[in-house]
Amino acid sequence: MRGEHPITVRNNKVQIKLPIRRNLTILQGNSATGKTTLIGLIAQYEELGESSGVVINCDAPCRVLSGRNWERDLESIENSIVFVDEDNAFIKTHEFARAARHSSNYYVLVAREALPQLPYSVDEIYGLRNTTRSSSKYPAYNRVHTSVYRIFGSLAFDGGRPEVVIVEDSNSGYEFYRALCEKSGIRCVSAEGKSNIYSMVRESSENDILVIADGAAFGPEMAYVTSLARFKNVRLFLPESFEWLVLNSSLFNDARTRDILLNPADYIESADFFSWEQFFTKELIEVTADTYLAYRKKSLNTAYLQPKEMAALKKALPDLGL
């Protein structure tokens, strides 16, 4: 399954709109905002169809997964948007993560707590809020309109110089940022994995810290890492991945690459790539094969550290103070 699949679910009392852009979407936020109502409406439609009074506008089938037989039920669901409520304990298991990884579906997961076994994007963590009511001279029949907002909104940089840069990656991405930091005399360290970033920031002796991680899979860490902003000046730079950043630079201006960057969901098959970072890595390896920029994940091709190439990559960055 690929592409964007916006959903509108409504009955005579409520209308809920969701932007479904990739294979994992997380709904968080306070109680009584509509998360459980959303899943209940979809379940009613799945059970009773149009006689339920529920209308679903979406170009893909919408299904609810629940209960002790979830594994058996999921085996029969393909190319659908699958909704799971946090009341189902299996949502937190590695068994569910493995089953989702090897399916062709998209998933919308209601989960107020982080799901570290799943690589979901920082951009696809939403809360629900009521926006407007349908105008009517019969108030009892007004429909509540509910929309989403990103819990972790866009990140702005003030250009301040960090004391230390902590990079999720330990391979090519880290080698690039380390070389960039050396030019500015800034210490750069690898966290050797996203799950280590929280403890490294917390235990760092520095106060002004820049964290660089792959936004495509950093969603489970966001609440923990952003909570440290109460104690330290923590800034986050979260591109999809280092490979995405390279492709987004002026080193690659061909029409196909530009279209992929503008419309990634149209190219990324969820059954093949559980995280968008995996897709961009594959794409960069393929587009640079047999060229002087041949990309390797494990170690950075030194061509990317030459003055012209490094300047092109740095130009693709926001003002990070490096």
N, C-alpha and C positions, 0 to 999 in steps of 0.2 A: 504494500500500500504506500502511496506517495501523494504529495500535493497537500494543499490547505483545504480544510473542510469545515467552514463555519457552521454552527448549529444554532437554531432557534427552537426552543421548546416552550409551549404555552398551553394553557387552558383558560377558562373564563375568569380566573383569579390572578394568574401570574404569567409573566413572560420572561424567559431567561435566555440571554445570548452569550455564546462562547466562541472565541476564536481558536480553532484547532489547527495549529501550524506544524506540529511534528508529532512523533510517536508517543511522547510522554508529556502529559499536562497535569499539573498538580493544583488542586483547589485547597486553599487554607483559609484562615481567618476565624472570626468569632462565631459562636453559635447563633442560630436564628437568622442567618443571612441568606439561606436558600440552598445550601449544598445538599442537604438530605432531601429537600423538596424536589430538586432537580432529578436525583436518582429515582425518587418515588414516581415522578411523572413518567420517566422513561420506562420503568418497570410496568406501570399501568398500561402504557401503550403497547409494550411487548406482549402483555397478557391478553388485552381486550381489543387492541387495534383502535379504529376510529370510534367505536362505541364507548371508549374510555373518556371521550371528551378532550383528549390530549392531541395536540398537533405538533409534529416534529418536522422541521424543515432542514434537511441535510442531504447531501448527495451520496452519503454512505450510510449503511445500516448502523443503528445504535442499539447496543445490547448492555444488559446489566449482568455482572458476574458476582455470585454470592454463594454462600453455603459450603457444606463439607464436600460436595461433589464438584467443586470448582475446576479441578484438573480435567475431569471427564468432560465437563461442559465446555471448557475452553478449547478442547481438541476439535470441537465441531464448529468453532467460530473462525471465520476467515474474512480478511479485508473489511473489518468493521471497526467502529469506535466503541470500545468496551469501557464501561463505567464501573468503578469499584468503590464502595464506601469503606471508611476506616474501621467500621464495626467488624469487618471480616479480618480475623487475625492473620490470614494467609498473606495479606497485602505486605506484611513486613518480612516475609520469609524469602530465603534464597531460592526455594522451589518455585515461587511465583515469578521471581526475577528471571530465572532460567526459562520458564515457560513463555514469558512475555518476549524474551530476547529471540526465541526461535519461532515466533508467530508472525503473521502478516498484518496484525492489527495495530491500531493506535489505542492508547489507554488514557483515560481521564480518572485520576486517583484523588479521592478526598482523603487528605492526610494532614492533620495539624502538626504532627511530628515528622521529623526528617526520615527519609527512606534511603539510608546510605547504600543499600544494595542495588539501587537503580541510578543510572547516569542521566539525570534530567537537567535541563538547562535552567540557568538563572532567569532567563527571559520567559519561561513558561510556568512560573509559580504565581497563581492568581488568588485574589480574594473576590468575593461577591458583594455588591452593594445595590441597594434600591436607588433608582434614579428618578423616574417620573411615574405618574399614574395616568392612565387613559382618561381623557375628559369625558364626563358623563353627567347628566342631570339626575342619575340614580347612583349615589355614592356607594351603595352596598354592592354594586356591580362593577366598580372601578377595578381595573387590572393593574397589579403592581409590576413594574418593569424593573428587571434586574440585569445589571451588566457586570463586567469584570474589570479589575484594575491589577496592574502588576505590583506585587508586594515589594519587590526590589526594583525600583524604577531605574531610569537612566543615570549613569554615573558621570559626574563632571569633575574636572581636574583643575586645580588652582595654579598648577605649575610650580608648586613648592618643591624644594629639593628634599628627597627622603634621606634618612640616615642609613637605611638598609633596604635592600630589595629582596623579597622572598619569592622564589619562583617554584611553582608546583612541579615543573618538569625537571628531569635530571639528564635529559638527552640533548637533542639539537636545540630546542627552545632555550634551555638553560645556558648552553654555550653561547648563543647569540646575545642574550641579555647580560651575561657575565662580561662579554667583550664590550658591550655598550657601556656598562657601569664602570669598567676599568678606565675608559676614556674620561669619565667624570669623577673618578676617585671615590666611587660609592661602593660599599661592600655589597656583594650579591651572593646569596646562598640558595641552595636547592632544598626544598622540603622533601623531595623524593616521594611525592605522592600527595594528593589533595587532602587526605585524611590527617596528614601531619601538620597542615598549615596552622590550625587553631592553636596547637600546643606551642609551635615555634613563635607565633606572634605573642602569645601570652607570656612566654618565658624570655622573650627578647629583652635585652637591656636597653635597646633603643626605643625612643618614643614615637618618632616619625617613620612610619613603615609603609612601603608600597608592596602590595601583594599582587602577583601576576599569575593567573591560573586560566585554565580552559573553561570558559563560560558554558560551553556545550554540555558539560557534565558536572559543574560545580554546585548545582542547586542544593544538594543535601548538606553542604557545608555552610551555606550562606547565613543562616540564623546564628550559628555558633560564632563565625568569624566577625560578623557585623556587631555582635553583642560586645566585642572587645573595644569598640569605638568609645565606650564610656570611660575607658582607662588610658587609651593610647590614640594617637592620631593615625588611624589606619585608612589607607586609600586602596581601592581595588581596581585593577585593570583586568577585565575579563572578556577578551575577544573569544570568538568561538573556539579557536585553537591557534597555536603558533603557525600551523600549516595554512589555516585560513588567512592569517595576517600576511604571510608570504604571497599567497595568491592575490590578495587584495592590494598589493603594492604595484608600483609602475613597472615592475619586472615582467608582468603578465597582462597584456592589454588585448589579447585576442577576444573575439566576439563570444566564443563559447564560455570562456572563463568569466567574462563580465556578466553573462546571463546566469551562470551558476550562482555567482555571488548575489545577484539581485533576486533570484528565485530558487533558492536551494531546495525547498520542499518539492519542487517539480522534478528534481533529479535524484533525490535520496530515497531509495527503497527501504522501508522500515524492516523488512525481513532480512535484508543484507547488512544494514548498519543500525545497530541499536543506539549509537550516539553519532551525532553529526561530525564529531571530531574524527571518527574512523573514516568517514567519507572523504573529508578534506585531506587527510593523510594519503589515502589511496589516489586521490585526484592529483595532488602535487607530485607524488612519485611518478605517476604516469605521464604528466605533462612535461616533466623535466628529464625523462628517460633519454639516455644517449645525448645529453647536452652537457655543457660545462657546469650547469646548475643542478645536475642530478642529485635528487634529494634522498637522504637516508635518515630514518627516524632515530637511530641509535647514536649517531655522531654527525655533527654538522659539517657539510661540505665547506671547505675553507673559502670557496668562491663567494659565499654569502658574506664573508668578512672583509672582502676587498672594498676599497673606498666607495666606488660607484654603487655596488650592490648594497652595501651597508647603509649608504645615504638614502637609497630608495626604500629600504625597509623602515628606517627611522622616520622618514616622511609619512609613512602609513600609520604611525603611532600618534595618539594625542599628546599633548604636552605633559609628560610624566615627570619632568624635572630632572631627566637624565642627560 
